[in-house]
Amino acid sequence: MTIERAIRVLAGTFVLISVALGAPGSPLHHDPRWLWFTAFVGANLLQSAFTGFCPAAIVLKKLGVGAEKAPKGGVAA
């Protein structure tokens, strides 16, 4: 999985969970302050589109997500 795809999965998951926990009509409603987390994720996505700096990408790279595996035979294409 590429870093870009992993970031989309991570951000989408965070947004869905935080909206479910923060929206008053949700059966999973816990506290409306969860919507601040949703806003933080959106703001981070927006700023990373303009600056290229994405903390999630740094963390995912350190975890090995998006690292290309050498093909069989050890020769890169």
All heavy atoms as a GROMACS GRO file, in nm:
protein
  564
    1MET      N    1   0.085  -0.117   0.000
    1MET     CA    2   0.000   0.000   0.000
    1MET      C    3   0.090   0.124   0.000
    1MET      O    4   0.187   0.129   0.074
    1MET     CB    5  -0.089  -0.001   0.125
    1MET     CG    6  -0.180   0.118   0.135
    1MET     SD    7  -0.288   0.120   0.279
    1MET     CE    8  -0.399  -0.012   0.244
    2THR      N    9   0.054   0.220  -0.082
    2THR     CA   10   0.133   0.343  -0.088
    2THR      C   11   0.103   0.432   0.032
    2THR      O   12  -0.001   0.417   0.097
    2THR     CB   13   0.102   0.422  -0.217
    2THR    OG1   14  -0.033   0.466  -0.212
    2THR    CG2   15   0.128   0.338  -0.341
    3ILE      N   16   0.194   0.524   0.059
    3ILE     CA   17   0.174   0.619   0.169
    3ILE      C   18   0.047   0.701   0.148
    3ILE      O   19  -0.031   0.723   0.241
    3ILE     CB   20   0.297   0.712   0.182
    3ILE    CG1   21   0.416   0.636   0.242
    3ILE    CG2   22   0.266   0.834   0.267
    3ILE    CD1   23   0.400   0.598   0.387
    4GLU      N   24   0.025   0.747   0.025
    4GLU     CA   25  -0.093   0.829  -0.003
    4GLU      C   26  -0.223   0.755   0.029
    4GLU      O   27  -0.314   0.809   0.088
    4GLU     CB   28  -0.094   0.874  -0.150
    4GLU     CG   29   0.014   0.974  -0.184
    4GLU     CD   30   0.150   0.909  -0.209
    4GLU    OE1   31   0.156   0.785  -0.229
    4GLU    OE2   32   0.250   0.981  -0.207
    5ARG      N   33  -0.226   0.629  -0.010
    5ARG     CA   34  -0.345   0.549   0.016
    5ARG      C   35  -0.363   0.522   0.165
    5ARG      O   36  -0.474   0.527   0.217
    5ARG     CB   37  -0.332   0.416  -0.057
    5ARG     CG   38  -0.461   0.366  -0.107
    5ARG     CD   39  -0.443   0.248  -0.192
    5ARG     NE   40  -0.513   0.274  -0.316
    5ARG     CZ   41  -0.539   0.185  -0.406
    5ARG    NH1   42  -0.495   0.062  -0.390
    5ARG    NH2   43  -0.606   0.215  -0.513
    6ALA      N   44  -0.252   0.497   0.234
    6ALA     CA   45  -0.258   0.472   0.378
    6ALA      C   46  -0.306   0.596   0.453
    6ALA      O   47  -0.383   0.586   0.549
    6ALA     CB   48  -0.122   0.428   0.430
    7ILE      N   49  -0.263   0.714   0.408
    7ILE     CA   50  -0.308   0.839   0.471
    7ILE      C   51  -0.457   0.859   0.450
    7ILE      O   52  -0.530   0.899   0.541
    7ILE     CB   53  -0.228   0.960   0.418
    7ILE    CG1   54  -0.085   0.951   0.470
    7ILE    CG2   55  -0.292   1.092   0.456
    7ILE    CD1   56   0.009   1.050   0.409
    8ARG      N   57  -0.506   0.828   0.330
    8ARG     CA   58  -0.650   0.840   0.304
    8ARG      C   59  -0.730   0.745   0.393
    8ARG      O   60  -0.835   0.782   0.446
    8ARG     CB   61  -0.680   0.812   0.157
    8ARG     CG   62  -0.631   0.922   0.067
    8ARG     CD   63  -0.663   0.889  -0.077
    8ARG     NE   64  -0.603   0.986  -0.166
    8ARG     CZ   65  -0.550   0.956  -0.282
    8ARG    NH1   66  -0.552   0.832  -0.327
    8ARG    NH2   67  -0.497   1.050  -0.357
    9VAL      N   68  -0.681   0.624   0.408
    9VAL     CA   69  -0.749   0.526   0.494
    9VAL      C   70  -0.748   0.574   0.639
    9VAL      O   71  -0.852   0.572   0.707
    9VAL     CB   72  -0.682   0.386   0.483
    9VAL    CG1   73  -0.732   0.292   0.592
    9VAL    CG2   74  -0.704   0.326   0.347
   10LEU      N   75  -0.634   0.620   0.686
   10LEU     CA   76  -0.622   0.667   0.823
   10LEU      C   77  -0.711   0.789   0.849
   10LEU      O   78  -0.786   0.792   0.946
   10LEU     CB   79  -0.475   0.702   0.853
   10LEU     CG   80  -0.442   0.742   0.995
   10LEU    CD1   81  -0.461   0.624   1.089
   10LEU    CD2   82  -0.298   0.792   1.003
   11ALA      N   83  -0.704   0.888   0.761
   11ALA     CA   84  -0.785   1.009   0.778
   11ALA      C   85  -0.934   0.978   0.770
   11ALA      O   86  -1.013   1.028   0.851
   11ALA     CB   87  -0.746   1.113   0.673
   12GLY      N   88  -0.973   0.897   0.675
   12GLY     CA   89  -1.114   0.860   0.662
   12GLY      C   90  -1.166   0.786   0.784
   12GLY      O   91  -1.276   0.812   0.832
   13THR      N   92  -1.085   0.697   0.837
   13THR     CA   93  -1.123   0.623   0.957
   13THR      C   94  -1.138   0.717   1.076
   13THR      O   95  -1.235   0.710   1.151
   13THR     CB   96  -1.019   0.514   0.988
   13THR    OG1   97  -1.009   0.427   0.875
   13THR    CG2   98  -1.057   0.434   1.110
   14PHE      N   99  -1.040   0.808   1.093
   14PHE     CA  100  -1.047   0.904   1.203
   14PHE      C  101  -1.171   0.992   1.192
   14PHE      O  102  -1.238   1.019   1.291
   14PHE     CB  103  -0.922   0.992   1.206
   14PHE     CG  104  -0.801   0.927   1.267
   14PHE    CD1  105  -0.677   0.988   1.256
   14PHE    CD2  106  -0.808   0.806   1.333
   14PHE    CE1  107  -0.564   0.930   1.312
   14PHE    CE2  108  -0.696   0.746   1.389
   14PHE     CZ  109  -0.574   0.810   1.378
   15VAL      N  110  -1.201   1.039   1.072
   15VAL     CA  111  -1.317   1.127   1.053
   15VAL      C  112  -1.446   1.051   1.084
   15VAL      O  113  -1.533   1.102   1.158
   15VAL     CB  114  -1.320   1.186   0.911
   15VAL    CG1  115  -1.454   1.249   0.880
   15VAL    CG2  116  -1.208   1.288   0.894
   16LEU      N  117  -1.462   0.932   1.031
   16LEU     CA  118  -1.585   0.856   1.055
   16LEU      C  119  -1.605   0.824   1.203
   16LEU      O  120  -1.715   0.838   1.256
   16LEU     CB  121  -1.585   0.727   0.973
   16LEU     CG  122  -1.605   0.744   0.823
   16LEU    CD1  123  -1.588   0.611   0.753
   16LEU    CD2  124  -1.741   0.803   0.794
   17ILE      N  125  -1.498   0.784   1.270
   17ILE     CA  126  -1.509   0.750   1.412
   17ILE      C  127  -1.539   0.874   1.495
   17ILE      O  128  -1.626   0.872   1.583
   17ILE     CB  129  -1.382   0.679   1.462
   17ILE    CG1  130  -1.374   0.538   1.401
   17ILE    CG2  131  -1.379   0.670   1.614
   17ILE    CD1  132  -1.243   0.467   1.427
   18SER      N  133  -1.468   0.985   1.467
   18SER     CA  134  -1.489   1.105   1.548
   18SER      C  135  -1.627   1.166   1.523
   18SER      O  136  -1.689   1.219   1.616
   18SER     CB  137  -1.379   1.208   1.523
   18SER     OG  138  -1.377   1.251   1.390
   19VAL      N  139  -1.679   1.157   1.402
   19VAL     CA  140  -1.816   1.206   1.376
   19VAL      C  141  -1.916   1.116   1.447
   19VAL      O  142  -2.013   1.166   1.507
   19VAL     CB  143  -1.844   1.214   1.224
   19VAL    CG1  144  -1.992   1.231   1.197
   19VAL    CG2  145  -1.766   1.327   1.162
   20ALA      N  146  -1.895   0.987   1.444
   20ALA     CA  147  -1.986   0.896   1.512
   20ALA      C  148  -1.987   0.921   1.663
   20ALA      O  149  -2.092   0.912   1.727
   20ALA     CB  150  -1.948   0.750   1.484
   21LEU      N  151  -1.873   0.955   1.718
   21LEU     CA  152  -1.866   0.981   1.862
   21LEU      C  153  -1.913   1.121   1.900
   21LEU      O  154  -1.951   1.146   2.014
   21LEU     CB  155  -1.721   0.962   1.911
   21LEU     CG  156  -1.670   0.818   1.911
   21LEU    CD1  157  -1.521   0.816   1.941
   21LEU    CD2  158  -1.746   0.733   2.010
   22GLY      N  159  -1.910   1.215   1.802
   22GLY     CA  160  -1.944   1.353   1.834
   22GLY      C  161  -2.081   1.400   1.791
   22GLY      O  162  -2.135   1.496   1.847
   23ALA      N  163  -2.139   1.337   1.692
   23ALA     CA  164  -2.269   1.382   1.639
   23ALA      C  165  -2.381   1.345   1.736
   23ALA      O  166  -2.394   1.228   1.775
   23ALA     CB  167  -2.295   1.319   1.503
   24PRO      N  168  -2.462   1.443   1.775
   24PRO     CA  169  -2.570   1.417   1.872
   24PRO      C  170  -2.670   1.310   1.828
   24PRO      O  171  -2.724   1.239   1.911
   24PRO     CB  172  -2.639   1.552   1.887
   24PRO     CG  173  -2.538   1.653   1.844
   24PRO     CD  174  -2.454   1.585   1.740
   25GLY      N  175  -2.696   1.295   1.700
   25GLY     CA  176  -2.793   1.197   1.654
   25GLY      C  177  -2.738   1.057   1.639
   25GLY      O  178  -2.811   0.963   1.608
   26SER      N  179  -2.608   1.041   1.660
   26SER     CA  180  -2.545   0.911   1.641
   26SER      C  181  -2.573   0.818   1.758
   26SER      O  182  -2.572   0.860   1.873
   26SER     CB  183  -2.393   0.930   1.627
   26SER     OG  184  -2.326   0.806   1.632
   27PRO      N  185  -2.593   0.688   1.729
   27PRO     CA  186  -2.612   0.593   1.840
   27PRO      C  187  -2.483   0.574   1.921
   27PRO      O  188  -2.487   0.524   2.032
   27PRO     CB  189  -2.653   0.464   1.770
   27PRO     CG  190  -2.614   0.479   1.629
   27PRO     CD  191  -2.610   0.626   1.599
   28LEU      N  192  -2.370   0.616   1.865
   28LEU     CA  193  -2.242   0.604   1.937
   28LEU      C  194  -2.201   0.735   2.005
   28LEU      O  195  -2.090   0.747   2.053
   28LEU     CB  196  -2.132   0.562   1.839
   28LEU     CG  197  -2.152   0.430   1.766
   28LEU    CD1  198  -2.041   0.406   1.666
   28LEU    CD2  199  -2.157   0.315   1.865
   29HIS      N  200  -2.294   0.832   2.006
   29HIS     CA  201  -2.261   0.965   2.061
   29HIS      C  202  -2.202   0.954   2.200
   29HIS      O  203  -2.254   0.887   2.288
   29HIS     CB  204  -2.386   1.052   2.065
   29HIS     CG  205  -2.359   1.188   2.119
   29HIS    ND1  206  -2.388   1.222   2.248
   29HIS    CD2  207  -2.304   1.298   2.061
   29HIS    CE1  208  -2.353   1.348   2.268
   29HIS    NE2  209  -2.302   1.396   2.156
   30HIS      N  210  -2.091   1.024   2.218
   30HIS     CA  211  -2.024   1.026   2.347
   30HIS      C  212  -2.012   1.169   2.399
   30HIS      O  213  -2.055   1.200   2.508
   30HIS     CB  214  -1.886   0.962   2.334
   30HIS     CG  215  -1.808   0.961   2.461
   30HIS    ND1  216  -1.712   1.055   2.489
   30HIS    CD2  217  -1.813   0.881   2.570
   30HIS    CE1  218  -1.661   1.032   2.609
   30HIS    NE2  219  -1.721   0.926   2.660
   31ASP      N  220  -1.952   1.256   2.317
   31ASP     CA  221  -1.930   1.394   2.357
   31ASP      C  222  -1.913   1.478   2.230
   31ASP      O  223  -1.838   1.438   2.141
   31ASP     CB  224  -1.803   1.402   2.442
   31ASP     CG  225  -1.786   1.536   2.510
   31ASP    OD1  226  -1.807   1.640   2.445
   31ASP    OD2  227  -1.750   1.538   2.629
   32PRO      N  228  -1.977   1.594   2.221
   32PRO     CA  229  -1.964   1.675   2.099
   32PRO      C  230  -1.823   1.729   2.076
   32PRO      O  231  -1.790   1.770   1.966
   32PRO     CB  232  -2.064   1.789   2.120
   32PRO     CG  233  -2.100   1.788   2.263
   32PRO     CD  234  -2.074   1.650   2.315
   33ARG      N  235  -1.738   1.723   2.176
   33ARG     CA  236  -1.600   1.770   2.157
   33ARG      C  237  -1.520   1.682   2.063
   33ARG      O  238  -1.414   1.722   2.016
   33ARG     CB  239  -1.530   1.784   2.292
   33ARG     CG  240  -1.584   1.903   2.372
   33ARG     CD  241  -1.520   1.911   2.506
   33ARG     NE  242  -1.580   1.808   2.590
   33ARG     CZ  243  -1.563   1.800   2.720
   33ARG    NH1  244  -1.489   1.887   2.783
   33ARG    NH2  245  -1.619   1.704   2.790
   34TRP      N  246  -1.569   1.563   2.032
   34TRP     CA  247  -1.503   1.478   1.933
   34TRP      C  248  -1.501   1.545   1.796
   34TRP      O  249  -1.416   1.514   1.712
   34TRP     CB  250  -1.572   1.342   1.923
   34TRP     CG  251  -1.525   1.247   2.028
   34TRP    CD1  252  -1.592   1.211   2.141
   34TRP    CD2  253  -1.402   1.175   2.031
   34TRP    NE1  254  -1.517   1.122   2.213
   34TRP    CE2  255  -1.400   1.098   2.148
   34TRP    CE3  256  -1.292   1.169   1.944
   34TRP    CZ2  257  -1.292   1.017   2.182
   34TRP    CZ3  258  -1.185   1.088   1.978
   34TRP    CH2  259  -1.186   1.013   2.095
   35LEU      N  260  -1.594   1.636   1.772
   35LEU     CA  261  -1.597   1.704   1.643
   35LEU      C  262  -1.476   1.795   1.624
   35LEU      O  263  -1.439   1.826   1.510
   35LEU     CB  264  -1.728   1.782   1.629
   35LEU     CG  265  -1.854   1.694   1.628
   35LEU    CD1  266  -1.978   1.780   1.624
   35LEU    CD2  267  -1.851   1.595   1.514
   36TRP      N  268  -1.412   1.836   1.733
   36TRP     CA  269  -1.287   1.912   1.720
   36TRP      C  270  -1.178   1.826   1.657
   36TRP      O  271  -1.094   1.874   1.582
   36TRP     CB  272  -1.240   1.964   1.856
   36TRP     CG  273  -1.320   2.081   1.902
   36TRP    CD1  274  -1.414   2.084   2.000
   36TRP    CD2  275  -1.314   2.213   1.849
   36TRP    NE1  276  -1.467   2.210   2.011
   36TRP    CE2  277  -1.408   2.291   1.920
   36TRP    CE3  278  -1.240   2.274   1.748
   36TRP    CZ2  279  -1.427   2.426   1.892
   36TRP    CZ3  280  -1.261   2.407   1.722
   36TRP    CH2  281  -1.354   2.482   1.794
   37PHE      N  282  -1.179   1.697   1.689
   37PHE     CA  283  -1.082   1.606   1.627
   37PHE      C  284  -1.107   1.594   1.477
   37PHE      O  285  -1.013   1.592   1.398
   37PHE     CB  286  -1.090   1.468   1.695
   37PHE     CG  287  -0.984   1.372   1.648
   37PHE    CD1  288  -0.852   1.392   1.679
   37PHE    CD2  289  -1.018   1.262   1.570
   37PHE    CE1  290  -0.754   1.304   1.635
   37PHE    CE2  291  -0.921   1.174   1.527
   37PHE     CZ  292  -0.788   1.195   1.560
   38THR      N  293  -1.234   1.592   1.439
   38THR     CA  294  -1.270   1.589   1.297
   38THR      C  295  -1.215   1.714   1.228
   38THR      O  296  -1.157   1.705   1.119
   38THR     CB  297  -1.422   1.583   1.280
   38THR    OG1  298  -1.473   1.472   1.354
   38THR    CG2  299  -1.462   1.570   1.135
   39ALA      N  300  -1.233   1.829   1.291
   39ALA     CA  301  -1.183   1.955   1.234
   39ALA      C  302  -1.031   1.954   1.226
   39ALA      O  303  -0.972   2.003   1.127
   39ALA     CB  304  -1.230   2.073   1.318
   40PHE      N  305  -0.963   1.897   1.324
   40PHE     CA  306  -0.817   1.888   1.322
   40PHE      C  307  -0.769   1.803   1.205
   40PHE      O  308  -0.673   1.840   1.136
   40PHE     CB  309  -0.766   1.829   1.455
   40PHE     CG  310  -0.620   1.800   1.454
   40PHE    CD1  311  -0.527   1.901   1.466
   40PHE    CD2  312  -0.575   1.670   1.440
   40PHE    CE1  313  -0.392   1.874   1.463
   40PHE    CE2  314  -0.440   1.641   1.438
   40PHE     CZ  315  -0.348   1.743   1.449
   41VAL      N  316  -0.833   1.690   1.183
   41VAL     CA  317  -0.795   1.604   1.071
   41VAL      C  318  -0.813   1.677   0.939
   41VAL      O  319  -0.725   1.675   0.853
   41VAL     CB  320  -0.876   1.471   1.073
   41VAL    CG1  321  -0.851   1.391   0.946
   41VAL    CG2  322  -0.840   1.388   1.195
   42GLY      N  323  -0.926   1.745   0.922
   42GLY     CA  324  -0.951   1.821   0.800
   42GLY      C  325  -0.850   1.932   0.780
   42GLY      O  326  -0.801   1.954   0.669
   43ALA      N  327  -0.819   2.006   0.887
   43ALA     CA  328  -0.721   2.115   0.877
   43ALA      C  329  -0.583   2.061   0.842
   43ALA      O  330  -0.509   2.122   0.762
   43ALA     CB  331  -0.717   2.192   1.008
   44ASN      N  332  -0.547   1.947   0.898
   44ASN     CA  333  -0.417   1.888   0.868
   44ASN      C  334  -0.409   1.843   0.723
   44ASN      O  335  -0.307   1.860   0.657
   44ASN     CB  336  -0.389   1.771   0.962
   44ASN     CG  337  -0.246   1.725   0.953
   44ASN    OD1  338  -0.154   1.805   0.937
   44ASN    ND2  339  -0.227   1.595   0.962
   45LEU      N  340  -0.518   1.785   0.671
   45LEU     CA  341  -0.520   1.745   0.530
   45LEU      C  342  -0.507   1.867   0.439
   45LEU      O  343  -0.436   1.864   0.338
   45LEU     CB  344  -0.649   1.669   0.498
   45LEU     CG  345  -0.658   1.527   0.552
   45LEU    CD1  346  -0.799   1.474   0.535
   45LEU    CD2  347  -0.559   1.437   0.481
   46LEU      N  348  -0.576   1.975   0.475
   46LEU     CA  349  -0.570   2.097   0.396
   46LEU      C  350  -0.430   2.158   0.395
   46LEU      O  351  -0.376   2.190   0.289
   46LEU     CB  352  -0.672   2.198   0.450
   46LEU     CG  353  -0.686   2.327   0.371
   46LEU    CD1  354  -0.741   2.300   0.233
   46LEU    CD2  355  -0.776   2.424   0.446
   47GLN      N  356  -0.369   2.170   0.512
   47GLN     CA  357  -0.236   2.230   0.516
   47GLN      C  358  -0.132   2.141   0.447
   47GLN      O  359  -0.041   2.190   0.384
   47GLN     CB  360  -0.192   2.266   0.659
   47GLN     CG  361  -0.157   2.152   0.752
   47GLN     CD  362  -0.017   2.096   0.736
   47GLN    OE1  363   0.073   2.164   0.687
   47GLN    NE2  364   0.000   1.972   0.774
   48SER      N  365  -0.147   2.010   0.457
   48SER     CA  366  -0.049   1.922   0.393
   48SER      C  367  -0.060   1.928   0.240
   48SER      O  368   0.038   1.906   0.170
   48SER     CB  369  -0.065   1.777   0.441
   48SER     OG  370  -0.184   1.720   0.394
   49ALA      N  371  -0.178   1.961   0.190
   49ALA     CA  372  -0.195   1.976   0.045
   49ALA      C  373  -0.115   2.094  -0.008
   49ALA      O  374  -0.065   2.091  -0.120
   49ALA     CB  375  -0.343   1.993   0.010
   50PHE      N  376  -0.102   2.199   0.075
   50PHE     CA  377  -0.030   2.318   0.032
   50PHE      C  378   0.118   2.316   0.068
   50PHE      O  379   0.201   2.367  -0.006
   50PHE     CB  380  -0.094   2.444   0.092
   50PHE     CG  381  -0.228   2.474   0.031
   50PHE    CD1  382  -0.344   2.448   0.100
   50PHE    CD2  383  -0.237   2.528  -0.096
   50PHE    CE1  384  -0.468   2.476   0.043
   50PHE    CE2  385  -0.360   2.555  -0.154
   50PHE     CZ  386  -0.475   2.530  -0.084
   51THR      N  387   0.152   2.256   0.183
   51THR     CA  388   0.291   2.260   0.230
   51THR      C  389   0.370   2.134   0.199
   51THR      O  390   0.492   2.138   0.196
   51THR     CB  391   0.296   2.284   0.381
   51THR    OG1  392   0.239   2.171   0.449
   51THR    CG2  393   0.223   2.410   0.421
   52GLY      N  394   0.301   2.022   0.182
   52GLY     CA  395   0.370   1.896   0.160
   52GLY      C  396   0.414   1.830   0.290
   52GLY      O  397   0.468   1.720   0.289
   53PHE      N  398   0.393   1.896   0.404
   53PHE     CA  399   0.430   1.841   0.534
   53PHE      C  400   0.311   1.767   0.593
   53PHE      O  401   0.205   1.826   0.613
   53PHE     CB  402   0.474   1.952   0.629
   53PHE     CG  403   0.501   1.903   0.769
   53PHE    CD1  404   0.613   1.828   0.797
   53PHE    CD2  405   0.412   1.930   0.871
   53PHE    CE1  406   0.637   1.781   0.925
   53PHE    CE2  407   0.434   1.884   0.999
   53PHE     CZ  408   0.548   1.810   1.027
   54CYS      N  409   0.329   1.639   0.621
   54CYS     CA  410   0.221   1.558   0.676
   54CYS      C  411   0.276   1.470   0.789
   54CYS      O  412   0.350   1.375   0.764
   54CYS     CB  413   0.158   1.471   0.568
   54CYS     SG  414   0.020   1.373   0.629
   55PRO      N  415   0.242   1.503   0.914
   55PRO     CA  416   0.291   1.422   1.026
   55PRO      C  417   0.250   1.275   1.015
   55PRO      O  418   0.328   1.186   1.053
   55PRO     CB  419   0.226   1.487   1.148
   55PRO     CG  420   0.194   1.626   1.106
   55PRO     CD  421   0.165   1.617   0.960
   56ALA      N  422   0.132   1.247   0.963
   56ALA     CA  423   0.088   1.108   0.949
   56ALA      C  424   0.179   1.032   0.853
   56ALA      O  425   0.209   0.915   0.875
   56ALA     CB  426  -0.056   1.102   0.901
   57ALA      N  427   0.224   1.098   0.747
   57ALA     CA  428   0.314   1.032   0.652
   57ALA      C  429   0.447   0.997   0.718
   57ALA      O  430   0.502   0.889   0.692
   57ALA     CB  431   0.338   1.123   0.532
   58ILE      N  432   0.496   1.085   0.802
   58ILE     CA  433   0.621   1.058   0.873
   58ILE      C  434   0.607   0.936   0.963
   58ILE      O  435   0.692   0.847   0.963
   58ILE     CB  436   0.664   1.182   0.954
   58ILE    CG1  437   0.696   1.298   0.859
   58ILE    CG2  438   0.782   1.151   1.045
   58ILE    CD1  439   0.712   1.432   0.926
   59VAL      N  440   0.497   0.931   1.038
   59VAL     CA  441   0.474   0.818   1.128
   59VAL      C  442   0.456   0.689   1.049
   59VAL      O  443   0.515   0.585   1.084
   59VAL     CB  444   0.351   0.844   1.217
   59VAL    CG1  445   0.312   0.721   1.296
   59VAL    CG2  446   0.377   0.961   1.310
   60LEU      N  447   0.377   0.693   0.942
   60LEU     CA  448   0.355   0.572   0.862
   60LEU      C  449   0.483   0.523   0.797
   60LEU      O  450   0.507   0.402   0.789
   60LEU     CB  451   0.247   0.598   0.757
   60LEU     CG  452   0.105   0.614   0.812
   60LEU    CD1  453   0.011   0.661   0.702
   60LEU    CD2  454   0.056   0.486   0.873
   61LYS      N  455   0.568   0.615   0.751
   61LYS     CA  456   0.697   0.574   0.692
   61LYS      C  457   0.784   0.505   0.796
   61LYS      O  458   0.851   0.406   0.766
   61LYS     CB  459   0.769   0.694   0.634
   61LYS     CG  460   0.712   0.740   0.502
   61LYS     CD  461   0.787   0.861   0.449
   61LYS     CE  462   0.719   0.914   0.324
   61LYS     NZ  463   0.781   1.039   0.277
   62LYS      N  464   0.786   0.558   0.919
   62LYS     CA  465   0.865   0.496   1.025
   62LYS      C  466   0.812   0.359   1.061
   62LYS      O  467   0.887   0.273   1.108
   62LYS     CB  468   0.869   0.586   1.148
   62LYS     CG  469   0.957   0.708   1.128
   62LYS     CD  470   0.972   0.787   1.255
   62LYS     CE  471   1.064   0.906   1.227
   62LYS     NZ  472   1.095   0.980   1.348
   63LEU      N  473   0.682   0.337   1.040
   63LEU     CA  474   0.622   0.206   1.067
   63LEU      C  475   0.641   0.110   0.950
   63LEU      O  476   0.600  -0.006   0.958
   63LEU     CB  477   0.474   0.222   1.097
   63LEU     CG  478   0.441   0.292   1.229
   63LEU    CD1  479   0.290   0.316   1.241
   63LEU    CD2  480   0.491   0.211   1.347
   64GLY      N  481   0.701   0.159   0.840
   64GLY     CA  482   0.729   0.073   0.726
   64GLY      C  483   0.621   0.067   0.621
   64GLY      O  484   0.630  -0.012   0.528
   65VAL      N  485   0.519   0.149   0.634
   65VAL     CA  486   0.412   0.150   0.534
   65VAL      C  487   0.464   0.217   0.408
   65VAL      O  488   0.530   0.320   0.413
   65VAL     CB  489   0.288   0.226   0.586
   65VAL    CG1  490   0.182   0.237   0.479
   65VAL    CG2  491   0.234   0.159   0.709
   66GLY      N  492   0.439   0.157   0.294
   66GLY     CA  493   0.479   0.216   0.168
   66GLY      C  494   0.621   0.181   0.126
   66GLY      O  495   0.666   0.222   0.020
   67ALA      N  496   0.693   0.106   0.209
   67ALA     CA  497   0.828   0.067   0.173
   67ALA      C  498   0.820  -0.035   0.059
   67ALA      O  499   0.748  -0.134   0.068
   67ALA     CB  500   0.900   0.007   0.292
   68GLU      N  501   0.891  -0.006  -0.048
   68GLU     CA  502   0.888  -0.096  -0.163
   68GLU      C  503   0.967  -0.222  -0.132
   68GLU      O  504   1.075  -0.216  -0.076
   68GLU     CB  505   0.947  -0.027  -0.285
   68GLU     CG  506   0.863   0.088  -0.335
   68GLU     CD  507   0.919   0.144  -0.464
   68GLU    OE1  508   0.954   0.064  -0.553
   68GLU    OE2  509   0.928   0.266  -0.474
   69LYS      N  510   0.909  -0.332  -0.170
   69LYS     CA  511   0.975  -0.461  -0.150
   69LYS      C  512   1.055  -0.493  -0.275
   69LYS      O  513   1.011  -0.468  -0.387
   69LYS     CB  514   0.874  -0.571  -0.122
   69LYS     CG  515   0.797  -0.548   0.006
   69LYS     CD  516   0.694  -0.656   0.027
   69LYS     CE  517   0.615  -0.628   0.153
   69LYS     NZ  518   0.508  -0.723   0.174
   70ALA      N  519   1.172  -0.550  -0.258
   70ALA     CA  520   1.255  -0.587  -0.372
   70ALA      C  521   1.188  -0.705  -0.442
   70ALA      O  522   1.139  -0.798  -0.378
   70ALA     CB  523   1.394  -0.628  -0.326
   71PRO      N  524   1.182  -0.700  -0.575
   71PRO     CA  525   1.122  -0.811  -0.649
   71PRO      C  526   1.207  -0.937  -0.636
   71PRO      O  527   1.324  -0.933  -0.598
   71PRO     CB  528   1.119  -0.760  -0.793
   71PRO     CG  529   1.220  -0.652  -0.799
   71PRO     CD  530   1.230  -0.594  -0.661
   72LYS      N  531   1.146  -1.051  -0.668
   72LYS     CA  532   1.218  -1.177  -0.663
   72LYS      C  533   1.338  -1.170  -0.756
   72LYS      O  534   1.329  -1.121  -0.867
   72LYS     CB  535   1.127  -1.293  -0.700
   72LYS     CG  536   1.022  -1.320  -0.596
   72LYS     CD  537   0.938  -1.440  -0.634
   72LYS     CE  538   0.834  -1.464  -0.527
   72LYS     NZ  539   0.749  -1.578  -0.559
   73GLY      N  540   1.450  -1.219  -0.710
   73GLY     CA  541   1.571  -1.213  -0.789
   73GLY      C  542   1.658  -1.094  -0.749
   73GLY      O  543   1.773  -1.085  -0.787
   74GLY      N  544   1.602  -1.000  -0.672
   74GLY     CA  545   1.677  -0.888  -0.619
   74GLY      C  546   1.708  -0.778  -0.718
   74GLY      O  547   1.784  -0.689  -0.691
   75VAL      N  548   1.648  -0.782  -0.836
   75VAL     CA  549   1.674  -0.680  -0.938
   75VAL      C  550   1.556  -0.585  -0.945
   75VAL      O  551   1.443  -0.628  -0.963
   75VAL     CB  552   1.699  -0.745  -1.076
   75VAL    CG1  553   1.722  -0.638  -1.181
   75VAL    CG2  554   1.814  -0.842  -1.070
   76ALA      N  555   1.584  -0.458  -0.928
   76ALA     CA  556   1.476  -0.357  -0.936
   76ALA      C  557   1.448  -0.324  -1.081
   76ALA      O  558   1.538  -0.320  -1.164
   76ALA     CB  559   1.514  -0.233  -0.858
   77ALA      N  560   1.324  -0.298  -1.111
   77ALA     CA  561   1.286  -0.266  -1.249
   77ALA      C  562   1.314  -0.122  -1.281
   77ALA      O  563   1.313  -0.036  -1.204
   77ALA     CB  564   1.139  -0.295  -1.269
   0.00000   0.00000   0.00000
